[in-house]
Amino acid sequence: MKSLILGLSTLLGLTLLGVFIYKGLKTFSDKDRVVTVKGLAEMDITATAANIVVDFSFSGDDLQELIKQSDTKKDAIMEYLSTHGYDKNRISVNKLDINDKQHYFESEWQNGQQIKIKVDRYSTTQQLVITASDVKTTEDDAAQLKLDLVSSDLTATIKTSYTFPELNANKPKLIAESTKNARIAGEQFANDSKATLGKIKTASQGQIVIAGSYHYDEEGAGDNNQAVAPYIQKVRVVSTIVFFLE
């Protein structure tokens, strides 16, 4: 009887030991079963403010004459803006930028030999910044202003710039969305592998950036695509997450 009890106890002990060893080996093995996926999150943000930038330049060897020419044109453009309904409080005049090359000649290769070419020593650039009254019409307003200045013999370079909301304001929503999309990708992989998606092993969040303006709405398709205005920008973040597979 004692031998039977001892034998059963030994058998039970070995069985339990085998189970624990099996579970330990399985757990160790499962640690190597992971999947790495990326989750993309994007959203459009609209500019909160916009500027129309007007700049023009002159070049020559007589600095005082260049300054005089620049001031004359600046005053003429300011007068034009004032008489055409632009609020003076919305116009700022940046400091005149002067570039002095400190020489009158530059070297240039022509016909296999280096020769000196006469260049203007000085160049001046004047810039006026107009705060746009309506963000959505800024491009049209800038285009019209360019045509009006040309017709008034006040040709200048016209550009636009936009101010967008702080990215941190949209950070929680973007991170949550990118994590959600990463999990969806992970679950798809797990299903295809006849496994179950487990807990997160590691996760890294990419930098939230303004991806830039784009020409067509990627949500559209075919001939239904519509041009997107430059006052709308795309914010993007990519999260990389490693999941355990069970």
C-alpha positions in Angstrom: 0.0 0.0 0.0 2.8 2.4 0.9 4.5 1.6 -2.3 1.3 2.4 -4.2 0.8 5.7 -2.5 4.4 6.6 -3.0 4.1 5.7 -6.7 1.0 7.8 -7.1 2.6 10.7 -5.3 5.6 10.5 -7.5 3.5 10.3 -10.7 1.4 13.3 -9.6 4.6 15.2 -8.8 6.1 14.5 -12.1 2.8 15.4 -13.9 2.6 18.7 -12.1 6.3 19.3 -12.8 5.7 18.6 -16.5 2.7 21.0 -16.6 4.8 23.8 -14.9 7.7 23.2 -17.3 5.3 23.3 -20.3 3.7 26.5 -19.1 7.1 28.0 -18.5 8.5 27.1 -21.9 5.3 28.3 -23.5 5.5 31.6 -21.7 9.1 31.9 -22.7 8.2 31.1 -26.3 5.3 33.5 -26.4 7.7 36.3 -25.5 9.2 36.0 -29.0 5.8 36.0 -30.7 5.2 39.7 -31.4 4.0 41.8 -34.3 5.1 45.4 -35.1 2.6 47.6 -36.7 2.3 51.3 -37.4 -0.8 53.4 -36.9 -1.3 56.5 -39.0 -3.6 59.4 -37.9 -4.3 62.5 -39.9 -6.5 65.5 -39.6 -7.0 68.8 -41.4 -6.5 72.1 -39.6 -7.6 75.5 -40.8 -5.4 78.6 -40.5 -6.4 81.1 -37.8 -4.7 84.0 -39.6 -3.2 85.0 -42.9 -0.9 87.6 -44.3 -0.3 89.0 -47.8 3.4 89.9 -48.2 4.4 92.6 -50.7 8.1 93.0 -51.5 10.2 94.7 -54.1 13.9 95.3 -54.6 16.4 97.5 -56.4 20.1 97.1 -57.2 22.9 99.5 -58.1 26.1 101.1 -57.0 24.7 104.2 -55.5 23.3 103.2 -52.1 21.6 106.5 -51.4 19.8 106.5 -54.7 18.6 102.9 -54.1 17.2 104.0 -50.7 15.4 106.9 -52.3 13.9 104.7 -55.0 12.8 102.2 -52.4 11.2 104.8 -50.2 9.4 106.4 -53.2 7.9 103.0 -54.3 7.0 102.1 -50.7 5.1 105.4 -50.3 3.4 104.9 -53.7 2.2 101.4 -52.7 1.1 102.6 -49.3 -0.9 105.3 -51.0 -2.5 102.9 -53.3 -3.5 100.5 -50.5 -4.9 103.4 -48.5 -7.1 104.6 -51.4 -8.3 101.1 -52.2 -9.8 100.4 -48.8 -6.9 98.7 -47.0 -6.8 99.5 -43.3 -3.5 101.1 -42.3 -3.7 99.3 -39.0 -3.4 96.0 -40.9 -0.3 97.1 -42.8 3.2 96.8 -41.3 6.4 98.0 -43.0 9.5 95.9 -42.3 12.9 97.5 -42.0 14.7 98.1 -45.4 17.1 95.2 -46.0 20.4 96.3 -47.6 22.9 93.8 -49.0 26.5 95.0 -49.7 28.6 92.7 -51.8 31.6 95.0 -51.1 32.9 94.6 -54.6 31.8 95.4 -58.2 33.0 92.3 -60.0 32.4 88.5 -59.8 34.3 85.7 -61.5 32.5 83.7 -64.2 33.7 80.9 -66.6 33.1 81.7 -70.2 34.5 79.8 -73.2 36.9 77.8 -70.9 38.3 80.8 -69.2 37.6 82.8 -66.0 36.6 86.4 -66.6 35.3 89.2 -64.4 31.8 90.4 -64.7 30.5 93.8 -63.5 27.8 93.4 -60.9 25.8 95.9 -58.8 27.4 96.4 -55.4 24.2 97.0 -53.5 20.8 95.6 -53.4 17.8 96.7 -51.3 14.6 94.8 -50.4 11.6 96.4 -48.9 8.7 94.3 -47.5 5.1 95.2 -46.5 3.0 92.8 -44.6 -0.8 93.1 -44.9 -2.9 91.2 -42.3 -5.7 89.5 -44.3 -9.2 90.3 -43.3 -10.5 86.9 -44.4 -8.4 83.8 -44.3 -10.5 82.0 -46.9 -10.2 84.8 -49.5 -6.5 85.5 -49.0 -5.3 83.9 -52.2 -7.9 85.7 -54.3 -7.2 89.0 -52.6 -3.4 88.5 -53.2 -3.9 87.7 -56.9 -6.1 90.7 -57.4 -3.6 93.0 -55.6 -0.8 91.7 -57.8 -2.7 92.6 -61.0 -3.7 96.0 -59.6 -0.1 96.9 -58.7 1.1 95.8 -62.1 -1.5 98.0 -63.8 -0.4 100.9 -61.6 3.2 100.5 -62.6 4.0 99.3 -59.0 5.1 95.7 -59.8 6.0 93.7 -56.7 6.4 90.2 -55.6 3.2 89.0 -53.8 3.2 86.0 -51.5 0.9 84.6 -48.8 1.5 83.1 -45.4 -0.7 81.4 -42.9 -0.7 80.8 -39.2 -2.1 77.5 -37.9 -3.2 76.4 -34.4 -0.7 74.9 -32.0 -0.1 71.2 -32.7 -0.3 70.3 -29.0 -4.0 71.2 -29.0 -4.7 68.2 -31.4 -2.1 65.9 -29.8 -4.3 63.7 -27.6 -6.8 63.1 -30.4 -4.1 62.2 -32.9 -2.3 59.8 -30.6 -5.6 58.0 -29.7 -6.5 57.7 -33.4 -3.0 56.4 -34.4 -3.0 53.8 -31.5 -6.5 52.7 -32.6 -5.4 52.2 -36.2 -2.3 50.4 -35.1 -4.4 47.9 -33.1 -6.7 47.4 -36.1 -3.7 46.5 -38.2 -2.3 44.2 -35.5 -5.7 42.4 -35.1 -5.8 41.8 -38.8 -2.3 40.3 -38.8 -3.2 38.2 -35.7 -6.3 36.8 -37.4 -4.4 36.0 -40.6 -1.9 34.1 -38.4 -4.5 32.2 -36.4 -3.5 34.0 -33.2 -4.9 36.5 -30.7 -3.5 40.0 -30.3 -2.1 40.4 -26.8 -0.9 43.3 -24.7 1.4 46.1 -25.9 5.1 45.3 -25.5 6.5 48.6 -26.6 5.2 51.7 -28.3 6.8 54.8 -29.8 5.0 57.8 -31.0 6.3 59.7 -34.0 6.6 63.5 -34.0 3.3 65.3 -34.8 4.0 67.4 -37.9 2.2 69.5 -40.4 2.6 67.4 -43.5 2.1 70.4 -45.8 -0.5 71.6 -48.2 -1.8 69.2 -50.7 -3.7 69.6 -53.9 -6.4 67.1 -53.7 -8.5 65.6 -51.0 -7.3 62.1 -50.5 -10.7 61.1 -49.2 -12.2 61.7 -52.6 -12.0 59.4 -55.6 -11.8 59.7 -59.3 -13.5 62.8 -60.8 -14.9 63.7 -57.4 -11.6 65.0 -56.1 -11.7 68.6 -55.3 -8.8 71.1 -54.9 -8.0 71.9 -51.3 -7.2 75.5 -50.4 -3.8 76.4 -48.9 -5.3 77.7 -45.7 -6.0 74.0 -44.9 -3.1 71.9 -43.9 -2.8 68.2 -43.0 -1.4 67.2 -39.5 0.0 63.8 -39.3 1.4 61.4 -36.7 2.6 57.8 -37.0 2.8 55.5 -33.9 4.8 52.3 -33.9 3.5 49.6 -31.6 4.8 46.1 -30.8 2.0 43.7 -29.7 2.4 40.3 -28.1 0.7 37.4 -30.1 -1.0 34.8 -28.0 
